[in-house]
């Protein structure tokens, strides 16, 4: 039972870390795009 709990906890941690990286990357992409538009104006 303890091994299952450890595996589930590790999987949840990995998924949450991946989600944070994805959201952070998307935010950086939007920031970069807005900077490009701002320079053109």
Phi, psi and omega in degrees: 000322181294324179295321179296315179300317179296318180296317180294319179296316179296320179295318179296319179296316180297317180294320180292323177293319179295321179295319179297318179296321180294315180294319179296317179297319179295320178297319178295321179296317179295321178297317179297317179296319180293326177295320179296316180295319180298321178294325181288332181277000000 
